[in-house]
C-alpha cells in the first residue's frame, strides 16, 4: 500500500474501490456529472483541498476531462495535483460493452499502470522544492519550438508524443506542459523530441 497525504478525487465508487486496494489515502467520489449540481460535495472537496491538497484522477475519456476541468476551475490550482491515466482500450469486466470511446476507466486500469501514473505526476517520488526551483522549466514556447503546438502538423506530432508517453489524447497544451515538467527535466525533454524526430 502506498501512503499519500493528499486526498484523491475520483469519479465513482468502482474507481474508489480499485484505488483503495492500492493506496492508503482518503478517497472522495464526484458522483460523475452529479458534481455539477452537488454544492455540498463540491464544498467538501474545496475544504479537503485546503487541508490536505487533492489529487484529481478521472477517466481519460471526454467525460473524465470535463469533470477534471470543472474541478480545476472551482479549486485553487495550487492545491491540485493532476494524475492522468493513459488511453487503454477495452471493457471493464462488470460491463456488458465498452464505453462510448472504448477506453478503460480508472477501475479497469491495471495496478502497475495506475502506480506509474501517480509516479509520473511526482506524487510517489518527492523532490525537494529547491531542486525543482533551480530547474529550467519547460514552457509552451518550448512546445511551439518543438513543433508540438501552433505549427504545421503540430496536432499530429502532439498526438504521437502523447501516445509515446502514455498520456491521454485529450490532454491540453497547458496540461502537457505541467506533466512534462513533472516527468522530465528540460534537457530530457529536448532529448525526447530529438529522438522522436529521428524515427
C-alpha positions in Angstrom: 0.0 0.0 0.0 1.3 3.5 -1.0 0.6 6.1 1.7 -0.4 9.6 0.4 -1.0 12.8 2.3 -3.4 14.2 -0.3 -7.0 13.3 -0.8 -7.7 11.5 -4.2 -10.7 12.6 -6.1 -12.3 10.0 -8.5 -15.5 9.8 -10.5 -17.3 6.8 -8.9 -17.4 4.0 -6.4 -15.8 1.4 -8.6 -12.8 3.8 -9.1 -12.7 4.3 -5.3 -12.7 0.5 -4.7 -9.9 0.0 -7.1 -7.7 2.7 -5.6 -8.5 1.6 -2.0 -6.7 -1.7 -2.8 -3.5 0.2 -3.8 -3.4 3.5 -1.8 -3.6 4.3 1.9 -5.2 7.7 1.3 -8.5 9.5 1.7 -10.6 9.0 -1.5 -13.6 11.0 -2.5 -16.1 10.4 -5.3 -17.6 13.2 -7.5 -20.6 11.0 -8.4 -19.7 11.6 -12.1 -21.6 14.6 -13.5 -23.6 15.0 -10.3 -20.7 17.1 -9.0 -22.0 20.0 -11.3 -25.1 20.3 -9.1 -24.0 18.9 -5.8 -22.9 22.1 -4.0 -22.3 20.2 -0.7 -19.9 17.7 -2.3 -18.0 20.5 -4.1 -17.7 22.4 -0.9 -16.4 19.3 0.8 -13.8 18.8 -1.9 -12.8 22.5 -1.5 -12.4 22.1 2.2 -10.4 18.9 1.9 -8.2 20.6 -0.7 -7.4 23.4 1.8 -6.4 20.8 4.4 -4.6 18.1 2.5 -4.4 19.1 -1.1 -6.1 17.0 -3.7 -5.1 14.7 -6.5 -7.6 14.6 -9.4 -7.8 11.2 -11.1 -10.6 10.9 -13.7 -11.1 8.6 -16.7 -9.2 9.6 -19.9 -12.4 10.0 -21.9 -14.2 13.2 -22.8 -16.5 13.0 -19.7 -13.5 12.5 -17.4 -11.8 15.5 -18.8 -15.0 17.6 -18.4 -15.2 16.7 -14.7 -11.5 17.4 -14.3 -11.9 20.7 -16.0 -14.9 21.7 -13.8 -13.0 20.8 -10.6 -9.9 22.6 -11.8 -11.9 25.8 -12.3 -13.6 25.5 -8.9 -10.5 24.9 -6.7 -7.3 26.8 -6.2 -4.8 25.3 -8.7 -2.0 25.5 -6.1 -3.9 22.8 -4.1 -4.4 20.4 -7.0 -2.2 17.7 -8.5 -3.3 16.1 -11.7 -2.7 12.3 -12.3 -3.6 11.1 -15.8 -4.1 7.5 -16.9 -3.1 6.6 -20.4 -5.7 5.7 -23.1 -6.2 2.0 -22.7 -8.8 0.4 -24.9 -11.0 -2.4 -23.6 -14.0 -3.2 -21.5 -14.4 -3.4 -17.7 -15.3 -6.9 -16.5 -18.6 -5.8 -14.9 -19.9 -4.0 -18.0 -21.6 -5.7 -21.0 -20.0 -3.4 -23.6 -17.2 -0.9 -23.7 -17.7 2.8 -23.0 -18.7 5.2 -25.8 -15.0 5.9 -26.6 -13.9 2.3 -25.9 -11.4 3.3 -23.2 -11.0 1.7 -19.8 -11.8 3.9 -16.9 -9.8 4.2 -13.7 -11.4 1.0 -12.3 -10.2 -1.1 -15.3 -6.6 0.1 -15.4 -4.1 -2.4 -14.1 -2.5 -1.6 -10.7 1.0 -1.2 -12.2 -0.2 1.3 -14.7 -2.0 3.3 -12.0 1.1 3.4 -9.9 3.2 4.5 -12.8 0.7 7.3 -13.4 1.0 8.5 -9.8 4.8 8.3 -10.1 4.8 10.3 -13.3 2.8 13.0 -11.6 5.5 13.3 -9.0 3.2 12.0 -6.2 5.2 8.9 -5.2 8.7 10.4 -5.6 9.2 13.5 -3.5 11.7 16.0 -4.8 12.9 18.9 -2.7 11.5 22.3 -3.6 14.9 24.0 -4.0 15.9 21.3 -6.6 12.7 22.0 -8.5 13.0 25.7 -8.3 16.5 25.7 -9.8 15.5 23.6 -12.8 14.9 25.2 -16.2 11.1 24.8 -16.7 9.6 23.5 -19.9 7.3 26.2 -21.4 4.5 26.5 -24.0 7.2 28.2 -26.1 9.2 25.0 -26.0 6.2 23.1 -27.3 6.0 25.5 -30.2 9.7 25.3 -30.9 9.4 21.5 -30.8 6.6 21.6 -33.3 4.0 20.4 -30.8 1.7 23.4 -30.9 0.8 26.2 -33.3 2.7 24.9 -36.2 2.0 22.8 -39.3 1.4 19.2 -38.4 1.6 20.0 -34.7 -1.7 18.3 -33.9 -0.4 15.0 -35.3 3.0 15.5 -33.6 1.4 16.2 -30.2 -0.9 13.2 -30.6 2.1 10.9 -31.4 4.1 12.3 -28.4 1.1 11.8 -26.1 0.8 8.2 -27.3 4.6 7.6 -26.8 4.4 9.0 -23.3 1.3 7.0 -22.4 -0.7 10.2 -21.8 -4.3 10.6 -22.8 -5.2 12.1 -26.2 -7.4 14.9 -24.7 -4.6 16.5 -22.8 -4.4 20.2 -23.4 -1.1 22.0 -24.2 -1.2 23.7 -20.7 -1.7 20.3 -19.0 1.0 18.7 -21.2 3.5 21.4 -20.1 2.6 20.7 -16.4 3.1 17.0 -16.9 6.3 17.4 -18.8 7.8 19.5 -16.0 6.9 16.8 -13.5 8.1 13.9 -15.6 11.3 15.4 -17.2 14.0 18.0 -17.0 14.2 20.5 -19.8 17.3 18.6 -21.1 15.4 15.3 -21.1 12.5 16.9 -22.9 14.9 18.2 -25.7 16.4 14.7 -26.0 12.9 13.1 -26.2 12.0 15.5 -29.1 15.3 14.8 -30.8 14.8 11.0 -30.5 11.2 11.5 -31.7 12.4 13.3 -34.9 14.9 10.6 -35.7 12.1 8.0 -36.1 
